Amino acid sequence: MKNVTILCLPLILYMISCREVSNSTGEMITSVDHNKAEIISVEVTGEEGKYSFSVGIKSPDQGCNQYADWWEIISEDGELLYRRILGHSHVDEQPFVRSGGPVSVKKDQIVYVRAHMNTSKYGDKVFKGNVNEGFTRSTLESEFANHLEKTQPLPDGCVF
């Protein structure tokens, strides 16, 4: 019995770490990495060339030692179009929404909206779409355009 328990332990731990959740469209999504921030909603207002984005983020914030430090909008080819710096952790406010803008994109331009953690970098749960047709949950390799981690603007600290 002891040998069976030892052999099954990795499978049991994997099953515990995986969870299924449904997104706004009702499709089931399996999540394994609990150390990444993920985008959970995107709403856009305004007019072409100067939109305001309200972005919902779920992140495993623990204070300034681990928190979502920005969300950004990038083009399909990895160009940084806008970054909203988050100046503090959101330990007791999960999920949370923060707005930013003006964002200079065309109404039919496809973009990605993604979040960044100060400790675990970019996650792969993003929203993809455009202002004209809306945004839906998508995945993007976390290494995609990760050179942007060194591109200004960057956070200059964490308040709390």
N, C-alpha and C positions, 0 to 999 in steps of 0.2 A: 504494500500500500504506500509506503514511504517513497519508493521509486516512481510510482505513478504520479504522486503529488509533485515530485521534483520535475518530472517530464512535462507535466501539464502547467506548471507555474508560468513559463513564458507566454503560453496561450491565454491563460487567465489574466495576466497583467496587460496583455495587448487588448483583450476584450474590455477591460475596465477603462483603459485609456481612450478607447474609441467611443464615440457617442454619435447618435443620429439625431439631427435636428431638421426641421422643415423651414425653408425660407419663405419669403412673402408669396411665392407662386405655388407653394405647397409641395415642391419636390424635396425629397429627402437628401440630405447632405451629410456625409461622414466626416467628422473632424477628429484628427489625431493629435495635432500639435497645440497644446494649451499654453504655449509661451509666446504666441504671436498675436498681434492685433489684427482684427479683421473688420472690413467695412460691412455694415449691415443695412445701410440705406443711403440713398442719394436723392436729394430734391434740388431742383434748380428754379430760380426766378430771375427776372430781369430781361434784358434785351441783348441781341447778338453783339458780341464783342465786349460785353461788360455784365456777365452773369454773376449771380451770387449762388454758391453751392452750400447746401446744408447737408453735412455728412455725419451719419451715425456710425459709431465705432464701438466695438466690444473688445476690451483688452484686459489682460491679467495684471493690472497695475498693482504695485505693492508699495508705492511711495516713489521718491526720487531715485531709488536704486533700481526700479523697474517700472517703466511707464511708456505709454504711447506718446512719442514726442512730436509727431507731425502726421498730417495726411497730405496727399498731393495728387495732382492731376497730371498725367503724362500722355503723350501721343502714342499711337500704335508703334512708332519707330523708336520710342524711348526718350523723347525730348521732354524735359521738365517744362510744363506750362504754368503751373501754379503750386505753391506749397503753403499750407497753413500750419504754422508752428503752434504747438500746444505747450504752454509755459509751466504746467504743473501736472501732477498725477491725478487720476480720477478714481481713487480706491473705492470711495463710497458712492460713486455715481456711475453705475454700469447698467446697461450701455449708456453712452452719452452722445450728444449731437453738438457739433460746432460748425459755425458758418464761416465762410471766407469769400473774398472777391475784391474787386472785380476780376473775373476770369475772361481773358480774351480768346474765346473759341467761337467757331462758326456753329450754327444750330445743327448742322448735319455732320460735323466732324466727330469721328469715333475717338473716344479717349478712355483711359483707365483711371479709376480712382482707387488709391491704395493707401494703407497705413504703415507706419514704421514704429518699431519699438526701440528704445535706446539700448537694450541688451540683446535682443534677438533679431534685429534688422527687419527686413520686409517679410510679410507673410504672403501666402499665395491666394488668399480669399480677397477678391477685389470686386468692384462693379465695373462693367463695361457698357458703353453705349454713347448716345448723343442726346443733346437737348431736345431735338425734334421728336425722336422716337422713345426716349426714356432710357433708363439704366437697369440692368439686370445683373444678378450675382454671376460671377465668373471666376475662373482660376487663371493665374498667371504665374509662371515660374518665379520663385522668390529671387532668383539671380538675375532676372530680366532688368536691364538698366540699373543694376545695383551700384554703378559708378556715381549715381546721383546722390548717394549718401554723403559725398564730399562736396556737393554743389550747394552754394549759398542760395537762399538763406538757410542757416542752421541754428538750432537752439543755442542759447548762450547760458543755459543753466535751467534748474528746476526749482520753483518756489516752494512747493510742498508735495 
